[in-house]
C-alpha cells in the first residue's frame, strides 16, 4: 500500500468465481459490469484476491479500493480448487519469501509455463516451434543462498528477528523456521536470534547472508567431511568487541559453520573464523568442481543448476571444433562445462571479481588452456564490440533480470552488415520472462533468428520467480 493511502476493510459476502492467477499468486476475478461500463463497452472491475485460486468460489474482504481495480483477501472458500495444497510453512501468508505454497507444485509449474508462453506471444509476437518439457526438482530445503534481515525488537517483542521480510512490507517476519532452507540452516534461526541478542552491536547488524556449499567429501565415512559447508556473512556497522568475537567463535564451533564479516561494501567480505575453509558446488556430469566465496553469485538451487547446465549445453549442440561465447559468465557456471565439449570458450562478465574467480576455477579444473575470460560491460555493447570478440557459432547468454537488450540490438545491427559474426545458435537462460520476451522480439523481428524452443525450469518452487530457457537459430 502506498504511503498516505488509507486502508479499507469491506466484507463482501456475495460469492465470486476466480478466473485466473497472477504471478504474485493473487486470484483474479471480475465483477459484472454496471450500466455505465456496459454503455462504454467496458468489462467489469477487476479484483485481485490474495489467497484465492482459479476455479474457486470465495467471499472476500476488500483492503484497497481503486477506480479500475480492487485488492482483497479471502474471507471464506466456498468451493476449493482441486489443486489447492496445504502450506507447509507456519509463516505462509506473512513471510514474503513464498507466495504459492497453497498451490500444488504441478500447478505452479504449469502456471509459470503459461506466463512464459503468454509473454512471448504478447510482447515478442512469436511462439516457439517447440515447448520444452518443464523441469522440476526438490520442492523443499532447496535454497542454498539467502539474505536474512536482522532487526532488534527487544523493546517491543523481547527478541531480535532474523528472517525474510513480510510480503510487500518493510517488516521482518517473526519466523523460527523456514521450509525452503536446508534443515540444518533452518534449525539455526532461533540460535541466531540469541547470538545477535548477546552482541554489543545488536542494533548495528542489519543482515546475515548465508551460502551453503557441498560437502568436502560427499561419500566420506568421516561425518565432518560429509557435511555441507555453511558460511554466514554478518554485516556489521560497528566494530566487534573482544567479547563479541568470542561469541561468534563459540557459535561457529558449536554449529560447525564458517563465519565471515562484511564491514562496508561487498568487496570487504572476508573470513573471520575459522580462517580458512572451502565452499564449492559440483557438476558431476562434466566432472567439474566450482569453488566460490559467499558473496559470489551462484544459483541458489544446486540440483536444479545441474539440470539447467546440462540442458543448456545439450541444446547448444556443440561440436568439438566449435569456439563458443558465454556472456554474463559469472564464476564460470556454464563456461567450464562448455570448455569440456568445445575447442575453446570465451567467458565475458562485467564484474572483475567474478572474472578473476572464473579464471581461478578454470585453473582449478585444468581447463585454463580451453577457457579464457575477459571483463566487459555487457550493457554497453555495439556491433564493433561483438566484432572484437571474434567469430563464434554458438553463444550462451545468462543475463540478470535486466536482460540482454543491448547485445540483441547489436546483433540486429550486424544482421545488415557482418552476418559472418552472428552466431548460428543462441541459448538464452533467463530469470525474467518479460525481458526475455522483449529480447526475443529484437532477435526474431530484427536480427534474423527464429525461436526454436522455450521452456521453464522451476528453480524457485513456491515463489513467483520464473527461470526459463530459449533457443534461437539463425535463419
N, C-alpha and C positions, 0 to 999 in steps of 0.2 A: 504494500500500500504506500502511495506517495506521501511525503511529508505534508502535513497540514490537511490531509484528506480524512474526513470523519468516517469511522466505521459504521456500518448499519447492521441490523440484526432483524431480518424479516423472515418469519417462518412461513413456508408455502406448503400447505397440506394437500394441494391438488397434485396427484401423481404426474410425473413426466417421464417419457421414454428417452434413454440416452442413445444417441445416434452413432457417435464415434469417440475417439480418444485423441488428445493432443500429446506432444512429446513430454509435457510435464505431468502426464498421466491424469489429466483432468477430463472427466466425461463432458462431451459436448452435446447439448440439447438445444432445441429451438422452440420458442413459444409460437402459438398460432398467430398469424399476422392480424393486426387490428384494421379497422376500416380505412384509416389514413394510409397504412402500409400497402393494403390491397389496392387502393386507388393509385398509388405511386408505383405499383408494380414491384414492391419490395417483399421480401420474406420476413418472417417473424424474428424477434430479438433473440440473439444467441446467449446461452447461459453456459458458463464453464463451471462444472460441479466437481470439486475435489472429493475423491473417494468413490466416485461412480464409474461404472464400466459400461461399454456398449451392450445394448440389448436389455439393460436393467431398467426396471420401473422403480422410481425413487420419489421421495419427498425431500425437500432441501431447505436450507437456510441461506438467504442472500446476505453476503458480507460486504459487497461492494457494488454500487449501482452506477452505471454509466449510460449515456444516451444510446449507444449502439450495442452494448453487451452488459452482462452482469457476471459477477463472480459469486460462487456459493460453495457450500459444503453439504455433504449428505446428512439428512436428518434420519430417514429410515429407508432401508432397502426392501421394497415390497416384493420384487421378483429378482433374485440374484442371477448373474450370468453364470453359465456352466463353466467358464474359465476363471472364475473368481478363486483366489487362493487365500489361505490364512497366513498373514505376515508372520515371519519367524522372529523378527526383532521387536522387543518391547517398546522401543522408541519410534517405531514406524509411524509416520504421520506428524511427528515432531521434528526429528532429525532430518536435515535436508540432504543427507547423503544418498538415500534411496527414495525413489518415487513410485516403484512398480511392484513392491513385494506382494500386493494384493492381487496381482495378475499372474496366472500360470506362466511358467518360464517359456513354454512353447508359444503362447500367445504374445509374450514380449518380443520374441524373435520375429514372429510374423508381422507385428506392428512396425518394428524397425525396418524390416524389408520393404514394407509398404511406404514408409517415409522416404526411403531412398528412391524407390521407383517413382513416387509422386514428384519428388524434387527434380529428378531427371526429366520427367515428362513436362512439367510446367515451367521450369527455369531453363533447362537446356534444350527443350523441344525435341528430345530424342528418346528412344527406348533402346536398351541393349539388345543385341541379337540373341544373347543367351543370358538367362538369370542363373548366377552361380548358386549352388546349394548353400544355404546359411550355415555358418559354422558356430557351434556352441561348445561349452565346456563346463567346468565346475560352477555351480550356482552360488556356493558359499565358500567362505575362507579363501577367496582368490586374490584379494587385494594386497600386493606386496609393497606398495608405496602409499603413503598418505601424509597429509599435513594436518596435525591436530592443533586446534586452537586452545589456548590456556587463558582462563580468566579467574581472578581472585574474587570469590563471592563469600569470603569468610564472615563478613558482617551480616549479610542477608541470609545465607544458607548454611553457614558454618563449614564451608569447604571450598576447595578450588575445583573448577570444572575443567575437564580435559576431554575434548572430543570434537565432533564436527558441528558446524553451525546449524541452527534450526532452519527450516525451509524458508527461503526468501526473508531472512532475518539476520540482524547483527548479533543476536544472542547465541550463546553456545549451548548445545543440548546437554541436559543433565543425564549422561549415559555412563553406565558401568560395564557395558559390554558392547561388542559390535560383531554382527554375524558375518560380515563380508571380509573382515580382517582374519588372518591366520589365528587360530585359537590361542596360541601362546602369546600373541600380541594383544588380543582382546582381553586376556586374563591380566595383562599388565595395567589396564586402565585404572582400577581402584588404587593400586600401589603408586602409580604415577601421581595421582592426586596427593597422596600422603607425602611423597617425596617433595613435590613443589611446595606444599604447605610448610615443610620444615626448613626451607631455604630462606636466607635473609633477603633474597631478591624476589620474593613471592609475587610482587606487583610488577616485576621487570623481566618477566619471561613470557612473551606473548604466544609462542608456538613451539611445538615439538614435531619435527619431521622424522618419519621412520622409513627405513628401507630394509627389506628382508632379502637376503641372498640365499643361494642354495648351499647345502651342507658342503663342508670341505671335502669329505669323502662319503658320498651318499650311501654306499654299500658297506661301510666300515662297521665292524663289530664294536668299535670304540664309540660309546654313547655320545661323547663330546664331539667327535669328528662327524657324527651322523646327524647332528642337529643343524637346522638352518641358522645362518649368521644374521643377527638382527642388530642394526645400527640405529641409534636415536640421536638426532641432532637437536640440541637445546639452543634456542635463540635467546641470547642474554643481552640485556640493555645496560646492565651494570656489572662490574667485576665480581667474581665469586670471592667469598671469604675462604679462609683455610677450612673452616667447619663445613661450608658448602661443598668444597671439593671432596672432603672425606665422605659426605653423604652420597655424592654421585659415585664415588668409587665403591662404596658399600653396596649401593643399588646395582651397579654393574656386576659385581661379584655374585650377589645373591641371585640375580635373574639371568646371568650369563648373556649380557648384552654389551654392545660396543658403543661407548658414548663419545659423541663429537660435540663441539661447541661452534656457534656462529655469533660473532660479536658485532658485525656490520653487514656488508653485502655478501652475496653468495660466494665471492672469492675468499672470504675469511673463514669458511667452513674448514675445520681441522680436527684431527683426532685428539681426544683428551685422555681417555682411559678405556681399555689398555692402549698403549702407544702404537701398537701395530695390530693388523688383522687383515682379513681378506673377504670382500664382498664380490660375489660373482653369480652369473646365471649361465646355463649351458644350452647349446643347441645340438643335441646328440646326433641328429640325422647328418649333420655336417662335421661332427667331431670338433666342435668349437666351444671354448670356454671364454666368457666375456667378463673380465674384472671390471668393476665400476666403483665410483665413490657415491656416498649418499646424496650429494647434490646433483649428480649427473642425471640427465633424462633417460629413463628406461621405461619400457612398458610395465604397467602395474600387475599384469596377469601373466605369469611365466609360462603356464601351459598353453594358453591361447596364443602367446607370442610365438611359440614353437610352430603352431599350426599356421599362423599368419605368414611367417618367413617361408615355410615350406610351400604354401600355396602360391605366394608371390613369385618365388623363383621357378616353380613349375610352370606358371603361366607365362613367364618371360620367354620360355623355350630357348634357352641359351645353348649355343654350341661352344665347344672347347676353343674355337678360334675367334670368338667374339670379344670385342672390347665393350665394356659396359660402364654407364654412368649411374651413380647412386646419389641423388640430390636430396638434401636435408638428411645427411647420413648419420648424424649423431655420433655415437661412440663406435659405429660400425655394425649395428644390428643386422642389416642386410648386406653391407659391403663385404664382410668376411665370408659369409656363405656364398655370395656371388663369386668371390675370388676362387673358391673351390671348384666352380663349374666353368669358369670362363678363362680366356687367355690373360686378361687383366681387367681391373676395375678402378675407376677414379671416384672417390667419395668426396662430396663437396658439402661443407657445413658453414654456417655463419659464425658460430662461436669458436674462438681459438681454443678454449679449454676442452671442448668436445673433440675438435680436430686432433689435438695432441693426444687425448685419451684413445681415439680411434687408431692412431699410429702406434701407440703402445700396445694396443690389443692385437694389431696385425703382427707385430714382433712376437708377442706372447704366443700366437698361434702359428708361427713360422710362415706367415703369408706376406711379409714385407716386400718380397720381390714381385708379387702379383697385385697387391692392393696399395694404392697411393692416395694421399688426401691433400686437400687444399681448403683454405678458408676463403669464403667469398660471400658477399651479401646477396642472397638469392631473392631478395625483394627489390633489387635494382639490377635487373637483367635485360640486356638488349640483344639484338641479333649478333652484334660484334662480340658480346660476352660468350654466347654459345659457340661462335666460331673459334674463340680462344680455347675452348675445352677440347676441340678436336672431334673427329667423326666417331660416333658410336651407334651401332644399330639397335641397341637395347638400352632403354632408360628405366630406372625405378625412381619414383618420387614419393616421399612420405612427409609432406609439409605439415606444419602446425595448423590450428583452426583457421588461420587467415587464408590458407590455400596457396596456390602457386600461379596466381593470375599473371604476374609479370613474365614468368617463364613461358606460359601459354601464349601470351601476346607476342613475345619474341619469336616463338615458333611460327605464329601466323605471319609475321613479317618475313621470316625466312622462306615461307611457303612460296612466295613470289620471286625470291632472289636466289637462294642457295639450297635447293632441295637435297643436295648431297650431304648436308649437315644435319638433316632432320632424321631422327631415329625412326626405324620401321615399326617398332612396337614400344609402347609405354605402359608400364603397370603403375597405377596411381593408387597409393594407400591413403585413405582419408579418415580424419576424425570429425569431419563436419560435412554432412551431405549437401548442405546448401552451397558451400564454396566449391565442393566437388562438382555440383551441377553447373555452377557459374563457369568453372574452368572447362567443363565438358562442352558447353555452348561454344566457347572460343575454339577449342580443338576440332570439333566436328563441323562447325559452320565457317571457320576462317583459316584453319591450318591443315586441312586435307586429311582428317582422320575419321574413322568410323569407330563407334563404340561396340566392341565385340562382345563384352560380357561385363557384368557387375553383380555384386552381392555383398551381404553384410557379415561381419564377424562379431559375435556377442562378447566383446572384450570386457564389458562392464555390466554384468547381469543386475537387474533390479533398478538400474538407473536409466535416465533418458539419453545417455551417451550412445551415439551410433558410429561404430567403426565400420568402414566399408572398403571395397577394393574394386577398381575398374580397369579394364584392359582396352587399349586403343591401338588400332592398326592403321598404318599409312595406306591410303587408297592407292 
